[in-house]
Amino acid sequence: MSEKFRRNLLVCVLFVAVTLTWGTTWMAMKITVATVPPIFATGLRFLCASPLLIALARYQKAPLLFPPGQRLFQLAVMLCYFAIPFTLMIYGERFTTASLAAIIFATMPAAVLAASMIFLGEKTSLQQLTGLVISTGTLCVILWHETRSSGETLLQGVVALVVAVLMHATMYVQCKKRCAGISVLSYNALPCLGAGVLLTLTGLSESPDFSQFAPQAILAICYLGVIAGVGGILSYFALQQFARPFQASMVFLVFPLVAISIENQLRGASISQDSLLLMVPFLSGILLTLYRGPARLGQIVKALNSLRQQNSVLPK
């Protein structure tokens, strides 16, 4: 077996692992929130992931604390990257389908591009701007199709998910600016633990009824913490090492389709037929946003490396 074949096989295995992890995250959250309050569930999720992340950080000799001068930002990461956005994600899934949640989060490259333009003054191409307009415009049409018959309840969930996307995109850009040289394990370990403790204690105010927690919800929380969290980080990090940048970024085009397929299989429905047809221009817009041509492919990953490499859920 040639070295090139082994490398390509490894890239394929990692790509499948990441897309399946990201694609199944949304249904796992949907199962969880059916019987576990959202804040408490998110806290438990992080408490499942953090011991493994800390152990890996110690094994790799990665520092748990950010460098001096960056430790206040580490607190911001705990709150604005982990605690608040992930709670909004699972809260939003109380009112939306898992498929719609995945579609909203597939706009992350477009959101990062927009945030980079706003906060960093980065230049962008006409192709990328076209992709940004197509993807966000098509998303708005999809949301209109999905909310017009479901009323304010679905809209409430959509708003929570969109705010989570915007918070993550802003943090990604700030990390690009502030976190150069900081290990992905350092980025995740203590903030994940801090968010887990904070949300679990805060979640007690939701009066969780442990007797009502469904067994599948407990398993889903463990899955979110250990498999989708720790496993998702390691798989995407490895994919970035072995795949070309554009190959790795194609995950954003595939994982929403995985989420839609899984929800159709498990629940018999996901999104409307009109919205399914709109996935073609939507994903085309994301593709235009991601692709910068051979000379600039490395730049997109610098923005997106902060995305799922430094994410303890996925999602990505």
QUIVEN-V921310 format. One record per pair of residues at least 12 apart in sequence whose C-alpha atoms are under 8 Angstrom apart, sorted by the first residue. I is the first residue (numbers start at 0). GAP is how many residues later the second one is. D is the distance in Angstrom with one decimal. If there is no record, write none. Layout:
i | gap | d
I | GAP | D
I | GAP | D
This chain:
i | gap | d
6 | 235 | 7.2
9 | 232 | 7.9
10 | 228 | 6.3
10 | 231 | 6.3
10 | 232 | 5.9
13 | 221 | 5.9
13 | 222 | 7.3
13 | 224 | 7.3
13 | 225 | 5.7
14 | 221 | 7.9
14 | 224 | 6.7
14 | 233 | 7.2
14 | 236 | 7.1
16 | 218 | 6.8
17 | 214 | 6.2
17 | 217 | 6.1
17 | 218 | 6.1
17 | 233 | 7.3
17 | 296 | 7.5
18 | 232 | 5.8
18 | 235 | 6.5
18 | 236 | 4.9
18 | 239 | 7.3
19 | 235 | 6.8
19 | 238 | 6.8
20 | 206 | 7.5
20 | 207 | 5.5
20 | 211 | 6.3
20 | 293 | 6.7
21 | 206 | 7.0
21 | 210 | 7.5
21 | 233 | 5.9
21 | 292 | 4.8
21 | 293 | 5.3
21 | 294 | 5.4
22 | 79 | 7.3
22 | 232 | 4.5
22 | 233 | 6.1
22 | 234 | 7.5
22 | 235 | 5.0
22 | 236 | 4.5
22 | 292 | 7.9
23 | 234 | 7.3
23 | 235 | 6.0
23 | 238 | 7.4
24 | 199 | 6.6
24 | 203 | 6.5
24 | 288 | 7.8
24 | 289 | 7.4
24 | 290 | 7.3
25 | 72 | 5.0
25 | 73 | 7.4
25 | 75 | 6.9
25 | 76 | 6.5
25 | 233 | 6.9
26 | 71 | 5.4
26 | 232 | 7.2
26 | 235 | 7.7
26 | 236 | 6.9
27 | 189 | 7.9
27 | 192 | 5.2
27 | 193 | 7.5
27 | 195 | 7.5
27 | 196 | 6.9
28 | 61 | 5.9
28 | 64 | 7.1
28 | 69 | 7.9
28 | 191 | 7.1
28 | 192 | 7.7
28 | 195 | 7.7
29 | 60 | 7.3
29 | 63 | 5.8
29 | 64 | 6.9
29 | 67 | 7.7
29 | 68 | 6.3
30 | 185 | 7.1
30 | 186 | 5.7
30 | 189 | 6.8
31 | 184 | 7.5
31 | 185 | 4.3
31 | 186 | 7.1
31 | 188 | 5.9
31 | 189 | 6.5
32 | 57 | 6.7
32 | 58 | 7.6
32 | 60 | 7.5
32 | 61 | 6.4
32 | 184 | 7.5
33 | 60 | 7.2
33 | 183 | 7.7
34 | 177 | 6.4
34 | 178 | 5.3
34 | 179 | 6.3
34 | 182 | 6.9
35 | 172 | 6.8
35 | 173 | 8.0
35 | 176 | 7.9
35 | 177 | 6.0
35 | 181 | 7.2
36 | 166 | 7.4
36 | 169 | 6.5
36 | 171 | 6.4
37 | 49 | 6.3
37 | 52 | 5.8
37 | 53 | 5.5
37 | 165 | 7.8
38 | 48 | 5.7
38 | 52 | 7.9
38 | 160 | 5.8
38 | 161 | 7.0
38 | 163 | 7.2
38 | 164 | 4.9
38 | 167 | 7.8
39 | 159 | 6.1
39 | 160 | 4.9
39 | 161 | 7.7
39 | 162 | 7.2
39 | 163 | 4.1
39 | 164 | 6.7
39 | 166 | 7.5
39 | 168 | 7.5
40 | 159 | 7.6
40 | 162 | 7.8
40 | 180 | 7.0
41 | 41 | 7.9
41 | 44 | 6.8
41 | 45 | 6.0
41 | 48 | 7.5
41 | 154 | 7.2
41 | 157 | 6.8
41 | 158 | 7.6
42 | 152 | 6.7
42 | 153 | 4.1
42 | 154 | 6.4
42 | 155 | 7.1
42 | 156 | 4.5
42 | 157 | 4.4
42 | 160 | 7.5
43 | 152 | 6.3
43 | 156 | 6.3
43 | 177 | 7.0
44 | 151 | 7.2
44 | 176 | 5.3
44 | 177 | 6.6
44 | 179 | 6.2
44 | 180 | 4.7
45 | 146 | 5.7
45 | 147 | 6.4
45 | 149 | 6.8
45 | 150 | 4.6
45 | 179 | 5.9
46 | 145 | 7.5
46 | 146 | 6.1
46 | 149 | 4.9
46 | 150 | 7.1
46 | 178 | 7.5
47 | 174 | 6.3
47 | 177 | 5.1
47 | 178 | 6.3
48 | 143 | 7.5
48 | 176 | 4.5
48 | 177 | 5.3
48 | 180 | 6.3
48 | 181 | 6.2
48 | 263 | 7.6
49 | 139 | 5.7
49 | 140 | 7.3
49 | 142 | 5.6
49 | 143 | 5.1
49 | 146 | 7.9
50 | 138 | 7.9
50 | 142 | 7.7
51 | 174 | 7.9
51 | 178 | 7.3
52 | 132 | 6.5
52 | 135 | 7.1
52 | 136 | 5.1
52 | 177 | 6.7
53 | 131 | 7.7
53 | 135 | 5.1
53 | 136 | 7.2
55 | 129 | 7.3
56 | 128 | 5.5
56 | 129 | 6.7
56 | 132 | 7.2
61 | 121 | 6.5
61 | 123 | 6.7
61 | 124 | 6.1
62 | 120 | 7.9
62 | 123 | 5.9
63 | 121 | 7.9
63 | 122 | 5.1
63 | 125 | 6.7
63 | 126 | 6.3
64 | 121 | 6.7
64 | 125 | 7.4
65 | 116 | 7.2
65 | 120 | 7.0
65 | 121 | 7.7
69 | 108 | 7.8
73 | 113 | 7.7
73 | 117 | 6.9
74 | 116 | 7.0
76 | 94 | 7.4
76 | 114 | 6.5
77 | 112 | 8.0
77 | 113 | 4.3
77 | 114 | 6.6
77 | 116 | 6.5
77 | 117 | 5.7
78 | 112 | 8.0
78 | 116 | 6.8
79 | 87 | 6.6
79 | 88 | 7.5
79 | 91 | 7.2
80 | 86 | 7.1
80 | 87 | 5.9
80 | 90 | 6.4
81 | 109 | 7.2
81 | 110 | 6.6
81 | 113 | 6.3
82 | 112 | 5.1
82 | 113 | 7.6
82 | 115 | 7.9
82 | 116 | 6.8
83 | 80 | 7.6
84 | 78 | 7.6
84 | 79 | 4.4
84 | 80 | 7.5
84 | 82 | 6.6
84 | 83 | 7.0
85 | 78 | 7.1
87 | 72 | 5.3
87 | 73 | 6.1
87 | 75 | 7.7
87 | 76 | 6.0
88 | 12 | 7.9
88 | 71 | 6.7
88 | 72 | 5.3
88 | 75 | 6.4
90 | 66 | 7.0
90 | 69 | 7.2
91 | 64 | 7.2
91 | 65 | 3.8
91 | 66 | 6.3
91 | 67 | 7.6
91 | 68 | 5.3
91 | 69 | 5.6
92 | 64 | 6.3
93 | 63 | 6.9
94 | 58 | 6.0
94 | 59 | 5.0
94 | 60 | 8.0
94 | 61 | 7.1
94 | 62 | 5.0
94 | 63 | 7.9
95 | 58 | 5.5
95 | 61 | 5.8
95 | 62 | 6.9
96 | 173 | 6.4
96 | 174 | 7.5
97 | 161 | 6.8
97 | 162 | 7.6
97 | 165 | 6.9
97 | 172 | 7.5
98 | 157 | 6.8
98 | 160 | 5.4
98 | 161 | 4.8
98 | 164 | 6.8
98 | 171 | 5.9
98 | 172 | 6.8
99 | 170 | 7.7
99 | 171 | 7.0
100 | 57 | 7.7
100 | 60 | 6.9
101 | 153 | 7.6
101 | 154 | 5.2
101 | 157 | 6.5
101 | 213 | 7.6
102 | 36 | 8.0
102 | 153 | 5.5
103 | 35 | 7.3
103 | 57 | 7.1
103 | 58 | 6.9
103 | 61 | 7.8
104 | 56 | 7.8
104 | 60 | 6.4
104 | 210 | 6.6
105 | 146 | 5.6
105 | 147 | 7.2
105 | 149 | 7.9
105 | 150 | 6.7
105 | 180 | 8.0
105 | 209 | 7.9
106 | 28 | 7.1
106 | 29 | 7.4
106 | 179 | 6.9
107 | 57 | 6.5
107 | 61 | 6.7
108 | 177 | 7.1
108 | 180 | 7.0
108 | 181 | 6.8
108 | 195 | 7.1
109 | 21 | 7.8
109 | 22 | 5.5
109 | 25 | 7.5
109 | 26 | 7.8
109 | 176 | 6.8
109 | 179 | 6.3
110 | 54 | 7.4
110 | 55 | 6.7
110 | 58 | 5.7
111 | 57 | 4.8
111 | 58 | 7.2
111 | 60 | 7.0
111 | 61 | 6.8
111 | 191 | 6.9
111 | 192 | 7.7
112 | 176 | 7.8
112 | 190 | 8.0
113 | 18 | 8.0
114 | 54 | 6.4
114 | 55 | 6.0
114 | 58 | 6.6
115 | 57 | 6.0
118 | 54 | 7.5
119 | 53 | 7.7
126 | 161 | 6.2
126 | 162 | 7.1
127 | 160 | 5.6
127 | 161 | 4.4
127 | 162 | 7.4
127 | 163 | 7.8
127 | 164 | 7.6
128 | 160 | 7.2
129 | 155 | 7.3
129 | 158 | 7.3
129 | 159 | 7.7
130 | 153 | 7.4
130 | 154 | 4.0
130 | 155 | 5.9
130 | 156 | 7.1
130 | 157 | 4.7
130 | 158 | 4.8
131 | 153 | 6.3
131 | 154 | 7.1
131 | 156 | 7.9
131 | 157 | 6.0
132 | 152 | 7.5
133 | 147 | 7.0
133 | 148 | 6.6
133 | 150 | 7.9
133 | 151 | 5.0
134 | 146 | 7.2
134 | 147 | 4.7
134 | 148 | 7.0
134 | 149 | 7.5
134 | 150 | 4.5
134 | 151 | 5.8
135 | 146 | 7.8
137 | 140 | 6.8
137 | 143 | 6.9
137 | 144 | 5.4
138 | 143 | 6.7
141 | 132 | 7.9
141 | 133 | 5.2
141 | 136 | 6.9
142 | 15 | 7.9
144 | 127 | 7.7
144 | 129 | 7.4
144 | 130 | 6.8
145 | 125 | 7.2
145 | 126 | 7.1
145 | 129 | 7.6
171 | 131 | 6.9
171 | 132 | 7.7
171 | 134 | 5.3
171 | 135 | 6.3
172 | 130 | 6.9
172 | 133 | 7.9
174 | 131 | 6.7
175 | 126 | 7.1
175 | 127 | 6.5
175 | 130 | 6.8
183 | 125 | 6.6
183 | 126 | 5.4
184 | 125 | 7.7
186 | 123 | 6.4
187 | 122 | 6.4
187 | 123 | 7.1
187 | 124 | 6.4
191 | 120 | 7.4
223 | 89 | 6.5
224 | 87 | 7.7
224 | 88 | 6.9
227 | 84 | 7.6
227 | 85 | 5.4
227 | 86 | 6.3
228 | 82 | 7.4
228 | 83 | 4.4
228 | 84 | 4.0
228 | 85 | 6.8
229 | 82 | 6.1
229 | 83 | 7.4
231 | 76 | 7.7
231 | 80 | 7.2
231 | 81 | 6.7
231 | 82 | 5.5
231 | 84 | 7.3
232 | 75 | 6.5
232 | 76 | 5.3
232 | 77 | 6.8
232 | 78 | 6.4
232 | 79 | 6.2
232 | 80 | 7.7
232 | 81 | 7.1
233 | 75 | 7.5
235 | 72 | 6.7
235 | 73 | 5.8
236 | 72 | 5.3
244 | 52 | 6.2
244 | 53 | 6.3
244 | 55 | 7.7
244 | 56 | 6.1
245 | 44 | 7.4
245 | 45 | 6.8
245 | 51 | 6.6
248 | 41 | 7.0
248 | 52 | 7.7
248 | 55 | 7.9
249 | 37 | 7.9
251 | 34 | 7.9
252 | 30 | 6.0
252 | 33 | 7.3
252 | 34 | 7.4
